[in-house]
């Protein structure tokens, strides 16, 4: 049984019609950036 990739390492490979397409550097899957879950960011305000 294989473990699903969490797509932690990605790069943007294209932008078309306001949609960013990213590639996972681990599994090489290409998908729309909006398909990723939001990443928590700490505010320094």
Long-range contacts (C-beta under 8 A, 24 or more apart in sequence): 5-29, 7-31, 7-36, 10-36
